Amino acid sequence: MINSTIYKNSSSNDAGAIMLLAGQTGETFDLINCTITENTTTGNAGHGAGIRFYNDDSSTSQTVLKRILNCIIENNYATNNGSRNQNSDLSFRHTPEATYLIIKNSFIGSDGNNNINVKYYMEDNLFNYFSAVESLAEFEGSTSDQIQAEKCIPVLSSSLASNYGNPQWLQEVGITTDQKGETRPFTNNRCTIGSVEVVSTLNPGTKPEGTPTYPSYDNLVMAGYQGWFSVKGDDSGNNGYVHCGRDGKFEPGYAGIEFWPDMTEYTKKYPVDFVYPDNSQAYFFSSSDEETVDLHFKWMQQYGIDGVFIQRFISSITSQAIGKVLKHAVKAAKKYNRAFSIMYDCSGLSTEADIYKVLNDWKIINAKYRFSDPSVCPTYLHHNGKPMIALWGIGLQGKGSTPAQFKTMMDNLQDLDGAKQKFSYLLGSSYQWRTGGGDAYPDTKDLVEVLKTADIISPWSVGRYNSIAGFMDRVEKFLKTDILWCRMNNVGYAPVVFPGFSWRNLKNLTADKYDEIPRLKGDFLWRQIAEAKKAGAKMIYVAMFDELDEGTCIFKCANSKNTPIFATSSDPQGKFLGIDDDLPTDYYLFLAGQAGEWLKGNAEYGDTKPSYKPMGMGHTKIESPITITYANNILSIKAVRTGKIIVRIYNTQGNLIGTLKNKEQNIPFNKTINISAFPKGIYIIQTILEGKTYTTKIQK
């Protein structure tokens, strides 16, 4: 089989794509330059959703030659033991020594024999490379019509599949083209693996011109986004409760979260083993659902939070669930015009293999989503003229990493064209990185030298103080002096602010108390914001958007009186924390959004937190250089000064209705739009003039 794609087939038993039965002596089977992906087996005994090698016995009389050459066998799913079983891509009933299996220059995902490289002759392969095909194959966007029409999976030149194959086996059978009939280049004795050559029409090796929507972190409020919650019944592939439960359970006495989410607006949710005080059923969300991620990004837009850093942990970097969350986040960020950046949590980094995981993962996901290409991914966060990558965990006491390892990653992360040193970097560091002691790496000299090479430093402050008084004691020694050091060394500074902290449930009820760092009705969070702004911080990192585990979440959580019952006979004090009953569930979204308004110059605040207003798309505005009027179906937008301007119109569901840009930037913007065709309702007009954002609502 040559130049073939086997895609999205399903079997209720063995072999979603190919079944190789017991053969006779001397028989051969060759699979050359084929792509086998997204096939499934659904039966209880289903194995080998990709390829199933099925031998009746282990007789050494079977000398079957099977060759897999230049092939992609990835992202197939055997659901016999939950989504993505270990036998998903390759499966073997018996492994007779006489079976001569050759696998060369191929991407192979999960297989049924962990010691496969010992039993079989293989070389130049990448194994257990889950999600590789997602980077090799583009299933959405500009190539979707081509996939439907030609039944092929295109490959981007920046992917690992490009220029990885050996053309020898195609040449042996006289084949010089791919599945589409296009000539394979065979340059430097290499070709693309899989069924289709590089899609030349996409020019994937060339970075097209494009302007990022968010060219700088300056004046932005960004939050950390975990996206790590899974429940039974979702399609995360985790087959259980992840980050919400404990010991495999999610019921009274067993939970890993402190706060309970306000589930009012979730359209997809799952019943769990909790009830509310009125004995009604409690529900929870899954981060892997598109509906969940979409709602979270919708909230960011509604409350004026500029975006998030999407967390990727080394320990789970290849998980199916994390891949789904990223996919949905990229889509939602574009839909709601929110900034995002990838943040690698390197707190568990220690070995060269860990470094490779980060380098490799970035290459894969950047090839798939083209984060560094503003014409494809316009809202990916840039800074200092480059796409931003965040590496968190440098300089932490007691960790296995060194500052030099972070510098190695910074020096070797590659752009789409393979070039290095093409990114700006945010380094999430220890709180006492400059002074030493406390949470800091012992050799502060090495640490500081690496931090000098960063574009932005963001010291981790969560748990470093537990009250407003404790924070104020550190403002001079840490916050203000850190900012001064950064100015002297031409490095940006993103202080971390957080609403509070608690982890009694997460710590198996062994922590001393609930509400270890009280929220104080928002006063604790706002004082951190206010002092950062007064000290000259131009950007803020909020920890975190959805961190229910340690009680640092700012997204909508249930009020205290509306949380499910958690107490048990063994722990009668057990409970979930909630937003104070006299505050709205969106209160911390509101505060974070108003911090952004303050940074952008759209509002003037001080030590006293702002008065709450529902759905805060804006608050006390300073005089705007943009004038927007609406009458008789005519929308008029005028700017009082020149400069680059972008106008976006959204409906109340957060859907982008239209975009305007000025071609003549030396003339003040002046446009009128007839919106008679728009349905009646409220519309949000967002204008960006020279990097500052102004928001207005109109009623049609």
C-alpha positions in Angstrom: 0.0 0.0 0.0 1.6 3.3 -1.2 0.6 6.9 -1.0 -2.7 6.2 0.8 -4.7 7.9 3.5 -6.9 5.8 5.9 -8.9 8.4 7.9 -11.8 8.3 10.3 -12.9 4.7 9.8 -14.4 2.7 12.6 -14.6 -1.0 13.6 -16.7 -2.4 16.4 -14.0 -5.1 16.9 -10.4 -5.2 16.0 -8.5 -3.0 13.5 -10.1 0.3 12.7 -7.8 0.8 9.7 -5.8 -2.3 8.8 -5.8 -5.9 10.0 -2.8 -8.1 9.1 -3.9 -11.8 9.7 -1.6 -14.7 10.2 0.5 -15.2 7.0 2.3 -17.9 5.3 6.0 -18.4 5.1 7.6 -15.8 2.9 4.6 -13.5 2.5 5.3 -9.8 2.6 3.3 -6.7 3.2 4.6 -3.1 2.7 3.1 0.1 3.9 4.9 3.0 2.2 4.3 6.7 2.7 0.8 6.3 4.1 -1.1 8.3 6.7 -3.3 6.4 9.1 -5.1 8.7 11.6 -8.3 9.2 13.6 -9.5 5.6 13.1 -11.4 4.0 16.0 -12.4 0.6 17.4 -15.4 0.7 19.7 -15.9 -2.8 21.0 -15.0 -4.0 24.5 -12.3 -6.2 22.9 -11.3 -3.7 20.2 -7.6 -3.4 19.7 -5.4 -1.8 17.1 -7.5 1.1 15.9 -4.7 1.9 13.5 -3.0 -1.5 12.6 -3.7 -4.8 14.2 -1.1 -7.6 13.8 -3.0 -10.8 14.4 -1.1 -14.1 14.5 -2.9 -17.3 15.4 0.0 -18.6 17.4 3.6 -18.0 18.1 4.9 -20.6 15.7 8.3 -19.7 14.4 7.3 -21.1 11.0 5.7 -17.8 10.2 8.3 -15.7 8.5 6.1 -12.9 7.4 7.9 -9.7 6.3 6.0 -6.6 7.2 7.5 -3.2 6.5 6.2 0.2 7.6 8.2 2.9 5.8 7.8 6.7 5.8 4.4 6.4 7.5 2.3 8.3 10.0 0.3 6.2 12.4 -1.1 8.5 15.0 -4.2 9.7 16.8 -6.1 6.4 16.4 -8.4 5.5 19.3 -9.1 2.1 20.8 -11.8 2.6 23.4 -11.8 -0.8 25.0 -10.3 0.5 28.2 -11.3 4.2 27.9 -10.5 6.7 25.3 -7.0 6.1 23.8 -6.0 2.7 25.1 -2.3 1.7 25.0 -3.0 -0.4 21.9 -4.5 2.4 19.9 -2.1 2.8 17.0 -0.3 -0.6 16.9 -1.5 -3.8 18.5 -0.1 -7.4 18.5 -1.8 -10.6 19.6 1.5 -12.6 19.6 5.0 -11.5 19.0 6.8 -14.4 17.3 10.5 -13.9 17.0 10.4 -15.1 13.4 8.0 -12.3 12.4 10.2 -9.8 10.6 8.7 -6.4 11.2 10.6 -3.4 9.9 9.5 0.2 10.8 11.7 3.0 9.5 11.4 6.7 9.3 7.8 6.7 10.7 5.8 8.4 13.3 4.2 5.8 15.6 1.9 6.6 18.4 0.8 4.4 21.3 1.5 0.7 20.8 0.6 -2.5 22.6 4.2 -3.5 23.5 6.3 -1.2 25.6 9.4 -3.1 24.6 8.6 -3.0 20.9 12.0 -1.6 20.1 13.6 -4.7 21.6 11.5 -7.3 19.8 11.5 -5.8 16.4 14.0 -4.3 14.0 13.5 -0.6 13.8 15.5 2.5 13.2 15.0 6.2 12.8 11.5 6.3 14.3 9.6 8.4 16.7 7.5 6.4 19.1 4.7 7.2 21.5 4.6 10.6 19.9 1.0 11.4 20.8 -0.5 14.4 19.0 2.1 14.5 16.3 -0.4 14.1 13.5 -2.3 17.0 14.8 0.7 19.1 13.9 1.3 17.2 10.6 -2.3 17.4 9.5 -4.4 20.6 9.2 -8.0 19.7 9.7 -9.5 23.1 9.8 -9.3 26.6 8.2 -8.0 27.2 4.8 -7.3 23.6 3.9 -10.6 22.1 4.9 -12.1 22.3 1.4 -9.1 20.7 0.0 -9.3 17.8 2.5 -13.0 17.2 1.6 -12.3 17.4 -2.2 -9.2 15.4 -2.4 -9.5 13.1 0.6 -5.9 13.8 1.6 -4.2 15.1 4.7 -1.8 18.0 3.8 1.5 18.5 5.6 3.0 21.8 6.6 6.7 22.2 5.7 7.4 23.3 9.3 6.2 20.0 10.7 8.5 17.2 11.8 7.1 15.1 8.9 8.6 17.4 6.4 12.0 16.2 4.9 12.1 13.3 7.4 11.4 10.3 5.1 13.7 8.2 3.0 12.7 8.1 -0.7 14.6 4.8 -1.3 11.5 2.7 -0.8 9.4 4.7 -3.2 12.1 4.6 -5.8 12.4 0.8 -5.4 8.8 0.5 -6.7 9.1 3.3 -9.3 6.9 5.8 -7.5 7.9 9.4 -7.6 4.7 11.2 -6.7 2.4 11.5 -3.7 -1.3 10.7 -3.2 -2.3 13.8 -5.1 0.0 12.9 -8.0 2.3 15.8 -7.2 6.1 15.2 -7.6 7.9 14.4 -4.4 11.1 16.6 -4.3 13.6 13.9 -3.1 16.0 16.6 -2.1 19.1 15.7 -0.1 17.8 12.1 -0.3 14.8 13.0 1.8 11.1 13.3 1.3 8.0 14.1 3.4 6.6 11.1 5.3 2.9 10.3 5.0 0.7 10.2 2.0 1.0 13.8 0.8 3.8 16.2 0.2 4.1 19.7 1.6 1.2 21.9 0.6 3.0 24.5 -1.4 0.0 26.7 -1.8 0.1 27.5 1.9 3.7 28.6 1.8 4.1 27.2 5.3 7.8 27.9 5.4 7.4 31.6 4.8 6.0 33.9 7.4 3.4 36.0 5.7 2.9 39.6 6.6 0.4 40.3 9.4 0.0 42.6 12.3 -0.7 41.1 15.7 -3.8 42.4 17.5 -1.8 42.5 20.7 1.8 43.7 19.9 2.8 44.2 23.5 2.0 43.0 27.0 2.1 46.7 28.1 -1.3 48.0 29.4 -2.8 44.5 29.6 -4.2 42.4 32.4 -3.6 38.7 31.6 -4.5 35.7 33.8 -3.2 32.2 34.0 -5.5 29.5 32.5 -5.1 25.9 33.8 -7.9 24.2 31.8 -7.2 20.9 33.6 -10.5 19.8 35.0 -12.0 16.4 33.8 -15.0 14.5 35.0 -16.5 11.1 34.3 -18.4 11.0 31.1 -16.5 13.7 29.3 -14.3 13.1 26.2 -11.0 14.2 27.8 -9.6 10.7 27.7 -8.8 10.9 31.4 -11.7 8.5 32.3 -12.3 10.0 35.7 -12.0 13.0 37.9 -8.9 15.0 37.3 -8.0 18.1 39.5 -11.6 18.2 41.0 -11.7 14.8 42.8 -9.3 13.0 45.1 -8.4 9.3 45.3 -10.5 8.6 42.3 -13.7 10.0 43.9 -15.6 13.2 43.7 -18.1 13.2 46.5 -18.5 14.5 50.1 -15.2 14.1 51.8 -13.3 13.6 48.5 -12.5 16.7 46.5 -9.4 18.6 45.3 -11.0 22.0 44.9 -11.8 24.7 47.4 -14.4 26.8 45.5 -17.4 25.6 43.5 -18.0 27.1 40.1 -21.2 29.0 39.4 -22.7 26.6 36.9 -25.6 28.9 35.8 -24.2 29.7 32.3 -22.7 26.4 31.3 -24.5 24.7 28.5 -22.7 21.4 28.8 -22.3 20.0 32.3 -22.1 16.7 34.2 -24.0 15.4 37.2 -21.7 14.6 40.1 -22.1 12.9 43.5 -22.9 16.2 45.3 -26.2 17.9 46.2 -27.0 21.5 47.0 -28.5 22.4 50.4 -32.0 22.1 48.9 -31.1 18.5 47.9 -31.0 19.3 44.2 -28.4 17.7 41.9 -25.0 19.4 41.6 -23.2 19.7 38.3 -19.6 20.3 37.2 -17.9 21.2 33.9 -15.1 19.7 31.9 -12.3 21.9 30.6 -12.0 19.6 27.5 -15.4 20.7 26.2 -15.5 23.5 23.6 -18.6 24.9 25.3 -16.6 25.4 28.5 -13.6 27.1 27.0 -15.9 29.3 24.8 -17.8 30.5 27.9 -14.6 31.4 29.7 -13.2 33.4 26.9 -16.6 35.1 26.5 -16.4 36.2 30.1 -12.9 37.6 29.5 -14.3 39.8 26.7 -17.4 40.8 28.6 -15.4 42.0 31.7 -12.4 43.5 29.9 -9.8 40.9 30.8 -7.3 41.0 27.9 -6.4 37.4 27.8 -4.7 34.4 29.4 -1.5 32.4 29.5 -2.4 28.8 28.6 -0.6 26.5 30.9 1.3 23.4 29.6 2.9 21.1 32.2 5.8 18.9 31.2 4.2 16.0 32.9 1.1 16.2 30.8 2.3 17.9 27.7 1.1 15.1 25.3 -2.2 14.4 26.9 -5.3 14.3 24.8 -7.2 16.5 27.3 -4.5 19.3 27.1 -4.6 19.1 23.3 -8.4 19.6 23.3 -8.2 22.6 25.6 -5.6 24.3 23.5 -7.6 23.7 20.3 -10.7 25.2 21.9 -8.8 28.1 23.4 -7.2 29.1 20.0 -10.7 29.1 18.5 -12.3 31.1 21.3 -9.4 33.6 21.5 -10.0 34.5 17.9 -13.8 34.6 18.3 -13.7 36.9 21.3 -10.5 38.8 20.3 -8.6 37.8 23.4 -4.9 37.7 23.7 -3.2 34.4 24.6 0.3 33.0 25.0 1.7 29.6 25.8 3.2 29.2 29.2 5.3 26.1 29.9 5.2 25.2 33.6 8.7 24.0 34.1 8.6 23.4 37.8 9.1 19.7 37.2 12.0 20.2 34.7 15.2 18.5 35.6 16.7 16.6 32.7 17.8 17.1 29.1 14.8 15.0 28.1 12.5 17.5 29.7 14.1 20.3 27.8 13.5 18.3 24.6 9.8 17.9 25.5 9.4 21.6 25.6 11.3 22.3 22.4 9.5 19.5 20.6 6.0 20.5 21.9 6.4 24.1 20.8 7.5 22.9 17.3 4.4 20.7 17.1 1.8 23.2 18.3 3.3 26.2 16.5 3.3 24.2 13.2 -0.3 23.3 13.8 -1.7 26.7 15.0 1.0 29.0 13.6 1.1 31.2 16.7 4.0 33.2 15.4 2.1 34.0 12.2 -0.3 37.0 12.8 -2.0 36.5 9.5 -3.2 33.1 10.8 -3.3 33.6 14.6 -3.8 37.4 15.1 -4.4 37.4 18.8 -1.3 35.5 19.9 0.5 37.8 22.3 3.6 39.6 21.0 6.1 41.7 22.9 9.1 43.7 21.7 8.2 42.9 18.2 8.2 39.1 18.7 5.8 36.3 19.6 5.9 35.7 23.4 6.6 32.4 25.1 6.4 32.1 28.8 8.6 29.7 30.8 7.6 29.4 34.4 9.5 28.1 37.4 13.0 29.5 37.0 15.0 30.0 40.2 12.8 28.1 42.6 14.4 26.6 45.7 14.2 22.8 45.9 13.5 22.2 42.2 15.6 20.1 40.0 16.2 22.7 37.3 18.9 25.2 36.8 18.8 28.7 35.3 21.1 27.5 32.6 18.5 25.0 31.4 16.0 27.8 31.0 18.6 29.7 28.9 19.0 26.6 26.8 15.3 26.5 26.0 15.3 30.2 25.2 18.2 29.8 22.8 16.8 26.7 21.0 13.0 27.2 20.6 12.4 27.4 16.9 10.1 29.4 14.7 8.1 28.1 11.7 11.1 28.5 9.4 13.4 26.7 11.8 15.2 29.9 13.0 16.1 30.3 16.6 16.0 33.3 18.9 12.9 34.7 17.2 10.7 35.0 20.4 10.3 37.3 23.3 10.3 35.5 26.7 8.5 35.9 30.0 10.3 34.1 32.8 8.1 33.2 35.8 10.6 33.3 38.7 10.9 32.9 42.4 9.7 35.8 44.4 13.1 36.5 46.0 15.0 36.1 42.7 17.0 39.3 43.3 17.6 39.2 47.0 18.1 35.5 47.5 16.8 33.4 50.4 13.3 32.3 50.9 12.0 30.6 47.7 15.0 31.5 45.6 17.6 29.3 43.9 20.8 29.3 46.0 23.0 30.8 43.3 21.3 34.1 42.6 24.2 35.3 40.5 23.5 32.7 37.8 19.8 33.3 38.2 20.0 37.0 37.7 22.3 36.7 34.7 19.6 34.6 32.9 16.8 36.9 34.0 18.7 39.8 32.4 18.2 38.1 29.0 14.4 37.9 29.4 11.9 40.3 28.0 9.7 40.2 31.1 10.2 38.9 34.6 7.1 37.8 36.6 8.0 36.7 40.2 5.5 34.3 41.8 3.9 36.0 44.8 1.1 33.4 45.7 1.6 32.4 49.3 4.6 34.8 49.8 2.3 37.0 52.0 -1.0 36.3 53.6 -2.5 39.6 54.4 -2.7 43.2 53.2 -0.2 44.2 56.0 2.2 41.4 55.0 2.0 42.6 51.4 2.6 46.2 52.3 5.7 45.2 54.2 7.1 43.8 50.9 6.2 46.7 48.6 9.4 48.6 49.0 11.8 45.7 49.4 10.4 43.6 46.5 7.8 45.3 44.3 9.3 48.7 43.9 12.9 47.6 43.9 12.2 44.9 41.4 10.6 47.4 39.0 13.6 49.7 39.4 16.0 46.9 38.7 14.0 45.9 35.6 14.1 49.5 34.3 17.8 49.7 34.7 18.3 46.4 32.9 15.7 47.1 30.2 13.5 44.2 31.2 9.7 44.3 31.6 8.0 43.4 34.9 4.7 41.7 35.3 3.7 41.5 39.0 1.6 38.5 40.0 -1.6 39.4 41.9 -4.0 36.9 43.4 -7.4 37.1 45.1 -6.7 34.8 48.1 -5.6 31.3 48.8 -7.0 28.0 50.4 -6.2 24.4 49.9 -7.6 22.4 52.8 -9.6 20.1 50.5 -6.7 19.6 48.1 -4.4 18.7 51.0 -6.7 15.8 52.0 -8.2 17.9 54.8 -4.8 18.2 56.6 -4.3 21.9 56.0 -4.8 23.9 59.1 -7.9 25.8 58.0 -10.0 27.0 55.2 -9.4 30.5 53.7 -5.7 30.5 54.7 -5.3 33.8 52.8 -8.7 35.6 53.0 -10.1 37.5 50.1 -11.5 40.2 52.2 -14.3 40.9 49.7 -11.8 41.9 47.1 -9.7 44.3 49.2 -6.7 41.9 49.2 -6.7 41.6 45.4 -7.3 45.3 44.8 -4.5 46.5 47.1 -2.0 44.4 45.2 -3.3 45.9 41.9 -3.2 49.4 43.2 0.3 49.2 44.6 1.6 47.6 41.4 0.0 50.5 39.3 1.4 53.1 41.6 4.9 51.5 41.5 4.9 51.9 37.8 4.0 48.4 36.6 2.7 48.5 33.0 1.3 45.0 33.0 -0.3 42.6 35.4 -0.5 38.8 35.7 -3.5 37.5 37.7 -3.2 34.1 39.3 -5.4 32.5 38.2 -8.5 32.5 36.0 -9.8 29.0 36.9 -7.6 27.7 39.7 -10.3 26.1 41.9 -7.7 23.8 43.5 -5.9 26.4 45.6 -8.7 28.9 45.7 -7.1 31.5 43.5 -9.7 31.5 40.8 -11.3 34.8 39.6 -14.0 33.3 37.3 -17.6 33.0 38.4 -17.9 30.9 41.5 -21.0 30.1 43.6 -21.9 32.2 46.6 -21.2 30.5 49.9 -24.8 29.7 50.6 -25.2 28.0 47.2 -22.2 25.5 47.4 -22.9 21.8 47.5 -22.8 19.9 50.8 -19.2 18.6 51.5 -19.3 17.8 55.2 -19.2 14.1 56.4 -19.4 12.4 59.7 -15.6 12.1 59.8 -15.2 15.8 58.8 -18.2 17.8 59.9 -16.4 21.0 59.1 -15.8 20.1 55.5 -17.1 22.6 53.0 -16.6 24.4 49.7 -15.7 28.0 49.9 -17.8 30.5 48.0 -18.0 34.1 47.0 -19.3 36.2 49.9 -23.1 36.1 49.8 -23.3 39.9 49.6 -21.2 39.9 46.5 -22.1 38.9 42.9 -20.5 35.7 41.6 -18.7 37.7 38.9 -17.1 40.1 41.3 -13.5 39.1 40.8 -13.9 39.1 37.0 -15.1 42.7 37.4 -12.2 43.8 39.5 -9.7 42.2 37.1 -11.3 44.0 34.2 -11.3 47.3 36.0 -7.5 46.8 36.6 -7.2 46.6 32.9 -9.2 49.8 32.4 -6.9 51.5 34.8 -3.7 50.3 33.1 -5.0 51.5 29.7 -5.9 54.9 31.0 -9.6 54.4 30.5 -10.4 54.8 34.2 -8.8 56.5 37.2 -8.7 54.6 40.5 -6.7 54.5 43.7 -6.4 52.4 46.8 -10.2 52.1 47.1 -11.6 49.4 44.9 -14.2 50.5 42.3 -17.9 50.3 42.9 -19.4 47.2 41.3 -21.4 47.5 38.1 -22.8 44.4 36.3 -21.2 43.1 33.1 -18.4 45.6 33.3 -17.3 46.4 29.8 -16.2 49.7 31.0 -16.4 52.0 34.0 -15.5 55.6 34.8 -14.0 56.7 31.5 -11.5 59.4 30.9 -12.2 61.6 27.8 -12.0 59.3 24.8 -10.4 60.3 21.5 -13.1 58.2 19.8 -16.6 59.5 19.2 -19.3 57.0 18.4 -22.9 58.0 17.7 -25.9 56.0 16.5 -29.2 57.2 15.0 -31.6 56.0 12.3 -29.6 52.8 11.6 -26.4 54.9 10.9 -23.4 54.2 13.1 -20.8 57.0 13.0 -17.2 56.5 14.3 -14.8 59.4 14.4 -11.3 59.8 15.9 -10.1 63.2 17.0 -6.5 62.4 16.2 -4.5 60.5 13.6 -3.0 57.0 14.0 -3.7 53.4 13.3 -7.2 52.4 14.3 -9.1 49.1 14.3 -12.9 49.0 14.9 -14.6 45.7 15.8 -18.4 45.2 16.3 -19.6 42.4 18.5 -23.1 41.2 19.4 -24.0 40.4 23.0 -23.1 36.7 22.4 -19.6 37.9 21.8 -19.6 37.1 18.1 -17.6 39.3 15.9 -20.0 41.0 13.4 -17.5 43.2 11.5 -14.1 44.8 11.4 -12.9 48.2 10.0 -9.4 49.5 9.6 -8.1 52.8 8.4 -5.9 52.8 5.3 -4.8 56.5 5.6 -3.3 56.7 9.1 -2.2 60.3 8.6 -5.9 61.4 8.4 -8.3 61.1 11.5 -10.6 58.1 11.1 -14.1 59.0 10.1 -16.5 56.3 9.0 -20.3 55.8 8.9 -21.9 52.4 8.7 -25.5 51.5 7.8 -26.6 48.7 10.1 -30.2 48.5 9.1 -29.6 44.8 8.3 -28.5 44.1 11.8 -31.1 42.4 14.1 -32.4 44.5 17.0 -30.4 44.3 20.1 -27.3 45.5 21.9 -24.0 45.8 20.1 -20.5 46.4 21.5 -18.2 48.7 19.5 -14.5 48.2 20.3 -12.0 50.6 18.9 -8.3 50.3 19.2 -6.3 53.5 18.6 -2.5 53.3 18.8 -2.8 50.3 21.2 -5.4 51.7 23.5 -8.8 50.1 23.6 -12.1 52.0 23.9 -15.5 50.3 24.3 -19.0 51.6 23.7 -22.4 49.9 23.7 -25.3 50.9 21.4 -28.9 49.8 21.4 -30.6 49.1 18.0 
